[in-house]
């Protein structure tokens, strides 16, 4: 309890886990469903379970080039059989008579009567008065090199679950059972804008010379590219003047047609940081201070639309590495949930050897830019500052280093590759 002259105790910093849980619990997936061609569904999120109406394979077929035979005709390891027919993939052969073989090619249907395939490397072909003959230098067993009907997929089986983010593998699977189109959730609409009167776009500085105190707006390029990686429809409102009125007006416009608003900069508590009061005036805000390095300030809330609906809001730090890392750690899984992904949305990590020392521990959860070296260990970028964007290009990923931990050479650390974080 505080007295009238005492300031309330500062709210403790949230852990990375607490912040992420808060985001994921708040996420409301988009509800609209579209039917799109399977060829155009890459990266979309499946809205309903999909089942196969056919068996795959649809009939017994061979997994090898060779000869279809009756195993009972080849018990001595040197059987000589007349080649009675030739069966390419896509054609149906005649029933196999006893004492004969069928030349057969990968994927072709097994003819009635045959119960094994002998690969061509185990056969010798010749001719005599009876025609083409094959000597089987192998004793096959029934079922050898035969793919059975439905052994991959049985008719009626669910092949893809609702909430699956569709990749090349899933699209190929859908096509393999004849699904020409798929029901998917509509694309997420995301508005972005950037605050800071010091920001300048590349190409806009007179004569290519930045004004004193000006910087190029790299975050606009980084964040847009990340959002495009996740298939979002990006509505870019550009650089917004550093005033409360301009920030509020842009929030209202951005909320009108978008599901999520993302900003960069202006989320601290200085006199020129207008995001917090603007979002509080146009909606509601949980202003987070997260025990993470880089990226301590992160704002999360909602902005009112017309009626009772709202758009989600995420305010990222302005420092370029902080903005990049907080997007990967927090915005990425939140977007996946908004898109309707129901499975795990957190990235996989690998335990790798540190080939460096970090002698000073930090009280926050650090995410260190590192890369894998030729020996399978990790090298650390020498400057871990939040403005050093070169570290994100040099590195392969992030070391998740818990609060209070020093790292000695040879220690095993948790490493999250960028490849796990950007798609």
C-alpha positions as CSV (number, residue, x, y, z in Angstrom):
1,X,0.0,0.0,0.0
2,X,1.3,3.5,-0.9
3,X,0.6,6.8,0.8
4,X,-0.4,10.0,-1.2
5,X,3.2,11.1,-1.5
6,X,4.6,7.8,-2.5
7,X,4.9,6.5,-6.1
8,X,3.5,3.0,-6.7
9,X,6.1,0.4,-7.0
10,X,7.1,-0.3,-10.6
11,X,5.5,-3.3,-12.2
12,X,8.0,-6.2,-12.5
13,X,9.3,-7.0,-15.9
14,X,7.5,-9.8,-17.7
15,X,9.5,-12.8,-18.6
16,X,9.6,-13.8,-22.3
17,X,7.4,-16.8,-21.4
18,X,4.8,-14.6,-19.7
19,X,4.7,-12.1,-22.5
20,X,4.3,-14.8,-25.2
21,X,1.6,-16.6,-23.2
22,X,-0.4,-13.3,-22.9
23,X,-0.2,-12.7,-26.6
24,X,-1.2,-16.2,-27.6
25,X,-4.1,-16.3,-25.2
26,X,-5.4,-13.1,-26.6
27,X,-5.2,-14.0,-30.2
28,X,-8.5,-14.3,-32.1
29,X,-8.1,-16.1,-35.5
30,X,-9.7,-14.6,-38.5
31,X,-13.0,-16.3,-39.3
32,X,-13.6,-15.7,-43.0
33,X,-13.0,-18.7,-45.2
34,X,-12.0,-18.7,-48.9
35,X,-11.9,-21.6,-51.4
36,X,-8.6,-21.3,-53.3
37,X,-7.0,-23.4,-56.0
38,X,-4.5,-25.8,-54.5
39,X,-1.8,-24.4,-56.8
40,X,-2.4,-21.0,-55.1
41,X,-2.6,-22.1,-51.5
42,X,1.1,-22.0,-50.5
43,X,1.5,-20.5,-47.1
44,X,-2.3,-20.3,-46.4
45,X,-3.9,-21.9,-43.3
46,X,-6.4,-24.7,-43.8
47,X,-9.8,-24.0,-42.4
48,X,-11.3,-27.5,-42.5
49,X,-10.0,-31.1,-42.2
50,X,-9.4,-32.7,-45.6
51,X,-10.0,-36.4,-46.3
52,X,-9.0,-38.6,-49.2
53,X,-11.7,-40.1,-51.4
54,X,-9.3,-42.6,-53.0
55,X,-6.7,-45.1,-52.0
56,X,-3.1,-44.2,-52.6
57,X,-1.8,-46.2,-54.4
58,X,-5.1,-46.8,-56.1
59,X,-3.9,-50.3,-57.1
60,X,-1.0,-52.6,-56.3
61,X,2.0,-51.3,-58.3
62,X,5.8,-51.8,-58.6
63,X,8.3,-49.7,-56.9
64,X,11.1,-51.0,-59.2
65,X,11.8,-51.4,-62.9
66,X,12.1,-55.2,-63.4
67,X,9.9,-58.2,-64.1
68,X,6.6,-59.2,-62.5
69,X,6.5,-62.9,-61.7
70,X,4.8,-65.6,-59.8
71,X,7.1,-66.4,-56.8
72,X,6.2,-70.1,-57.2
73,X,7.8,-70.1,-60.6
74,X,11.2,-68.8,-59.3
75,X,12.1,-71.1,-56.4
76,X,15.4,-72.3,-57.7
77,X,17.3,-69.0,-58.2
78,X,17.7,-69.6,-61.9
79,X,14.2,-69.8,-63.4
80,X,13.9,-69.1,-67.2
81,X,10.6,-67.5,-68.1
82,X,9.0,-66.3,-71.3
83,X,8.5,-62.5,-71.3
84,X,4.8,-62.5,-72.3
85,X,4.1,-58.7,-72.0
86,X,5.4,-55.3,-71.4
87,X,3.6,-53.0,-68.9
88,X,4.6,-49.3,-68.7
89,X,3.2,-47.0,-66.0
90,X,-0.3,-45.9,-66.9
91,X,-1.2,-49.2,-68.7
92,X,-3.1,-52.3,-67.5
93,X,-1.5,-55.6,-68.3
94,X,-3.2,-58.9,-68.9
95,X,-3.4,-61.6,-66.3
96,X,0.0,-63.3,-65.9
97,X,0.0,-66.9,-67.0
98,X,2.1,-69.5,-65.1
99,X,5.7,-69.9,-66.4
100,X,5.8,-66.3,-67.8
101,X,7.0,-62.9,-66.7
102,X,6.0,-59.3,-67.5
103,X,8.5,-56.6,-68.2
104,X,7.3,-53.9,-65.9
105,X,8.3,-50.3,-65.1
106,X,8.2,-48.3,-61.8
107,X,4.6,-47.2,-61.0
108,X,2.9,-49.7,-63.3
109,X,0.0,-51.9,-62.0
110,X,0.9,-55.4,-61.0
111,X,-0.9,-57.8,-63.4
112,X,-3.4,-60.3,-62.0
113,X,-1.6,-63.6,-61.1
114,X,1.8,-61.9,-60.3
115,X,2.8,-61.6,-56.7
116,X,6.4,-60.4,-56.8
117,X,8.7,-58.1,-58.8
118,X,12.3,-58.9,-59.5
119,X,14.5,-55.9,-60.1
120,X,16.1,-55.8,-63.5
121,X,19.7,-55.9,-62.1
122,X,18.9,-59.5,-61.0
123,X,17.7,-60.6,-64.4
124,X,19.3,-61.7,-67.7
125,X,17.5,-61.3,-71.0
126,X,17.9,-63.4,-74.1
127,X,15.9,-64.9,-77.0
128,X,15.2,-68.4,-78.2
129,X,12.6,-70.0,-80.5
130,X,9.9,-69.2,-78.0
131,X,10.7,-65.5,-78.1
132,X,12.2,-63.2,-75.5
133,X,13.2,-65.0,-72.4
134,X,14.4,-63.8,-68.9
135,X,16.5,-65.7,-66.5
136,X,15.7,-64.8,-62.9
137,X,19.0,-64.8,-60.8
138,X,17.1,-64.4,-57.5
139,X,14.5,-66.2,-55.4
140,X,11.8,-63.7,-54.8
141,X,9.3,-63.8,-51.9
142,X,5.6,-63.0,-52.4
143,X,5.1,-59.2,-52.1
144,X,8.7,-58.2,-53.0
145,X,8.9,-54.6,-54.5
146,X,5.1,-54.3,-54.6
147,X,3.4,-51.2,-53.2
148,X,0.0,-52.3,-51.9
149,X,-3.3,-50.5,-52.6
150,X,-3.9,-47.8,-50.0
151,X,-0.6,-48.4,-48.1
152,X,0.1,-44.7,-48.1
153,X,-3.4,-43.3,-47.8
154,X,-6.7,-45.2,-47.3
155,X,-9.9,-43.8,-48.8
156,X,-11.7,-41.8,-46.1
157,X,-8.6,-41.0,-44.1
158,X,-7.9,-37.5,-43.0
159,X,-4.8,-36.3,-44.7
160,X,-4.6,-32.7,-43.5
161,X,-6.0,-31.2,-40.3
162,X,-7.7,-27.8,-40.0
163,X,-5.2,-25.2,-38.7
164,X,-2.3,-26.6,-40.8
165,X,-0.1,-24.0,-42.5
166,X,0.2,-25.3,-46.0
167,X,3.7,-25.9,-47.4
168,X,4.9,-27.5,-50.5
169,X,4.6,-31.0,-48.9
170,X,1.0,-30.4,-47.9
171,X,0.1,-29.1,-51.3
172,X,1.6,-32.1,-53.0
173,X,-0.3,-34.4,-50.7
174,X,-3.6,-32.7,-51.4
175,X,-2.9,-32.9,-55.1
176,X,-2.1,-36.6,-54.8
177,X,-5.7,-37.4,-53.8
178,X,-7.2,-35.1,-56.4
179,X,-8.0,-32.0,-54.3
180,X,-8.1,-29.2,-56.9
181,X,-9.0,-26.5,-54.3
182,X,-8.8,-26.1,-50.6
183,X,-10.8,-24.1,-47.9
184,X,-8.4,-21.6,-46.2
185,X,-8.7,-18.7,-43.8
186,X,-8.4,-15.4,-45.5
187,X,-5.1,-13.6,-45.4
188,X,-4.4,-11.5,-42.4
189,X,-4.5,-7.7,-43.0
190,X,-1.7,-5.9,-41.2
191,X,-1.2,-2.1,-41.1
192,X,2.3,-0.7,-40.4
193,X,3.6,2.8,-39.6
194,X,6.7,4.3,-38.3
195,X,7.2,7.2,-35.9
196,X,10.2,9.5,-35.5
197,X,10.8,12.9,-37.2
198,X,14.5,11.7,-37.6
199,X,13.4,9.0,-40.1
200,X,14.3,9.4,-43.8
201,X,13.6,7.0,-46.6
202,X,16.5,5.9,-48.8
203,X,16.6,8.1,-51.9
204,X,14.9,11.1,-50.2
205,X,18.0,12.8,-48.7
206,X,18.9,15.8,-50.8
207,X,22.0,15.0,-52.8
208,X,22.2,11.7,-50.9
209,X,23.4,13.5,-47.8
210,X,21.4,12.9,-44.6
211,X,20.5,16.0,-42.5
212,X,22.1,16.3,-39.1
213,X,20.4,13.8,-36.7
214,X,18.5,12.0,-39.5
215,X,18.6,8.2,-40.0
216,X,17.4,6.0,-42.8
217,X,14.2,4.0,-42.0
218,X,15.5,0.5,-42.2
219,X,12.7,-0.9,-40.0
220,X,10.2,-0.2,-42.8
221,X,12.0,-2.6,-45.1
222,X,12.7,-5.3,-42.4
223,X,9.1,-5.4,-41.1
224,X,7.4,-5.3,-44.4
225,X,9.6,-8.2,-45.7
226,X,8.9,-10.3,-42.6
227,X,5.1,-9.7,-42.9
228,X,5.3,-10.7,-46.6
229,X,7.1,-13.9,-45.6
230,X,4.0,-14.9,-43.6
231,X,1.6,-14.1,-46.4
232,X,0.1,-11.0,-44.8
233,X,-1.6,-8.3,-46.8
234,X,0.5,-5.3,-45.8
235,X,-1.0,-1.8,-45.7
236,X,1.9,0.6,-45.2
237,X,1.1,4.1,-43.8
238,X,4.7,5.2,-43.9
239,X,6.4,7.6,-41.6
240,X,4.0,9.4,-39.2
241,X,4.8,12.9,-37.8
242,X,5.9,12.8,-34.1
243,X,2.7,14.3,-32.7
244,X,-0.1,12.9,-30.6
245,X,-2.8,14.0,-33.1
246,X,-1.1,12.5,-36.1
247,X,-0.5,9.2,-34.3
248,X,-4.1,9.0,-33.2
249,X,-5.4,9.8,-36.7
250,X,-3.2,7.1,-38.2
251,X,-4.3,4.6,-35.6
252,X,-8.0,5.3,-36.4
253,X,-7.4,4.9,-40.2
254,X,-5.3,1.8,-39.8
255,X,-7.8,0.1,-37.5
256,X,-10.7,0.6,-40.1
257,X,-9.7,-2.2,-42.5
258,X,-7.0,-4.2,-40.7
259,X,-6.8,-7.0,-38.2
260,X,-3.4,-6.0,-36.7
261,X,-1.5,-2.7,-36.5
262,X,2.3,-2.8,-36.0
263,X,4.3,0.3,-35.3
264,X,8.0,0.9,-34.8
265,X,9.4,3.5,-32.4
266,X,7.7,5.7,-29.9
267,X,6.9,3.0,-27.3
268,X,9.2,4.3,-24.5
269,X,8.0,6.9,-22.0
270,X,9.8,10.1,-23.2
271,X,8.0,13.3,-24.1
272,X,8.2,12.6,-27.8
273,X,6.9,9.0,-27.5
274,X,3.3,9.3,-28.4
275,X,2.3,5.7,-29.0
276,X,1.2,4.9,-25.5
277,X,-1.2,7.9,-25.0
278,X,-2.5,7.6,-28.6
279,X,-3.4,3.9,-28.2
280,X,-5.0,4.5,-24.8
281,X,-7.1,7.3,-26.3
282,X,-8.2,5.2,-29.3
283,X,-8.5,1.8,-27.5
284,X,-6.8,0.1,-24.7
285,X,-3.2,-0.8,-24.0
286,X,-1.1,-3.2,-21.9
287,X,2.3,-1.4,-21.8
288,X,4.8,-4.2,-21.4
289,X,8.3,-4.0,-20.1
290,X,9.9,-7.4,-20.9
291,X,13.0,-8.8,-19.4
292,X,14.5,-9.4,-22.8
293,X,17.7,-8.1,-24.5
294,X,17.4,-6.6,-27.0
295,X,13.9,-5.3,-27.1
296,X,12.7,-4.4,-23.6
297,X,9.8,-2.0,-24.6
298,X,6.9,-3.7,-26.3
299,X,3.3,-2.4,-26.4
300,X,0.3,-4.6,-26.9
301,X,-3.3,-3.6,-27.0
302,X,-6.4,-3.0,-29.2
303,X,-7.6,-0.1,-31.2
304,X,-11.4,0.5,-31.7
305,X,-13.0,0.2,-35.1
306,X,-16.6,1.3,-35.8
307,X,-19.1,-0.6,-33.7
308,X,-17.7,-3.1,-31.1
309,X,-14.9,-4.6,-33.1
310,X,-11.2,-3.9,-32.6
311,X,-7.9,-4.3,-34.3
312,X,-5.0,-5.7,-32.4
313,X,-2.0,-3.4,-31.8
314,X,1.7,-4.2,-31.3
315,X,4.2,-1.4,-30.8
316,X,7.8,-2.5,-31.4
317,X,11.0,-0.7,-30.3
318,X,12.7,1.7,-32.7
319,X,16.2,0.3,-32.6
320,X,16.6,-1.9,-35.6
321,X,17.9,-5.1,-34.0
322,X,15.3,-4.7,-31.1
323,X,12.5,-4.4,-33.7
324,X,13.7,-7.4,-35.6
325,X,14.2,-9.7,-32.6
326,X,10.9,-8.7,-30.9
327,X,9.1,-9.4,-34.2
328,X,10.6,-12.9,-34.4
329,X,10.0,-13.7,-30.8
330,X,6.5,-12.3,-30.2
331,X,4.9,-11.0,-33.4
332,X,5.6,-14.1,-35.5
333,X,3.8,-16.6,-33.2
334,X,1.0,-14.1,-32.6
335,X,0.5,-13.7,-36.4
336,X,0.4,-17.5,-36.8
337,X,-2.4,-17.8,-34.2
338,X,-4.3,-14.9,-35.8
339,X,-4.0,-16.8,-39.2
340,X,-5.6,-19.9,-37.6
341,X,-2.6,-22.1,-37.0
342,X,-3.6,-24.5,-34.2
343,X,-0.3,-26.5,-33.8
344,X,2.9,-25.3,-32.2
345,X,3.9,-21.8,-33.2
346,X,7.2,-21.5,-31.3
347,X,10.4,-22.2,-33.2
348,X,12.4,-25.3,-32.8
349,X,15.8,-24.9,-31.3
350,X,19.1,-26.9,-31.3
351,X,21.6,-27.4,-28.5
352,X,25.0,-26.5,-29.9
353,X,28.5,-25.9,-28.5
354,X,29.6,-22.3,-27.7
355,X,33.0,-21.6,-29.2
356,X,33.3,-18.3,-27.3
357,X,33.1,-16.8,-23.8
358,X,30.4,-14.5,-22.5
359,X,31.9,-13.6,-19.1
360,X,29.3,-11.1,-18.0
361,X,25.7,-12.2,-17.2
362,X,22.7,-10.0,-17.8
363,X,19.6,-9.9,-15.6
364,X,17.4,-10.1,-18.7
365,X,16.9,-13.1,-21.1
366,X,19.4,-12.3,-23.9
367,X,19.1,-13.3,-27.5
368,X,22.5,-13.2,-29.0
369,X,23.3,-13.1,-32.7
370,X,25.6,-16.0,-33.6
371,X,26.4,-18.3,-36.4
372,X,27.4,-21.9,-36.9
373,X,31.1,-22.4,-37.7
374,X,32.8,-25.1,-39.8
375,X,33.3,-27.3,-36.7
376,X,29.6,-27.3,-35.8
377,X,30.0,-24.9,-32.9
378,X,28.8,-21.3,-32.5
379,X,30.7,-18.1,-33.0
380,X,29.3,-14.9,-31.4
381,X,29.1,-11.6,-33.2
382,X,31.5,-9.2,-31.3
383,X,29.1,-6.3,-31.0
384,X,25.7,-7.2,-29.6
385,X,24.3,-3.6,-29.6
386,X,20.6,-3.1,-30.5
387,X,21.5,-0.8,-33.3
388,X,24.1,-3.1,-35.0
389,X,22.0,-4.4,-37.9
390,X,25.0,-6.1,-39.5
391,X,24.9,-8.7,-36.8
392,X,21.5,-10.0,-38.2
393,X,23.0,-10.4,-41.6
394,X,26.3,-12.0,-40.4
395,X,24.4,-14.4,-38.0
396,X,22.6,-17.7,-38.7
397,X,20.3,-17.2,-35.7
398,X,19.8,-16.4,-32.0
399,X,21.3,-17.9,-28.8
400,X,18.6,-18.0,-26.1
401,X,20.6,-17.2,-23.1
402,X,18.6,-17.2,-19.8
403,X,18.9,-14.4,-17.3
404,X,22.0,-14.4,-15.1
405,X,24.0,-17.0,-17.1
406,X,27.5,-16.5,-18.2
407,X,28.7,-18.7,-21.1
408,X,32.1,-20.5,-21.1
409,X,33.8,-21.9,-24.2
410,X,32.5,-25.4,-24.7
411,X,29.1,-24.8,-22.9
412,X,26.0,-26.2,-24.7
413,X,23.6,-23.4,-25.5
414,X,20.1,-23.2,-27.0
415,X,20.3,-21.9,-30.6
416,X,17.3,-20.9,-32.7
417,X,18.1,-20.6,-36.5
418,X,16.7,-17.6,-38.4
419,X,15.3,-20.2,-40.8
420,X,13.0,-21.3,-38.0
421,X,11.9,-17.8,-37.2
422,X,11.3,-16.1,-40.6
423,X,8.7,-18.5,-42.1
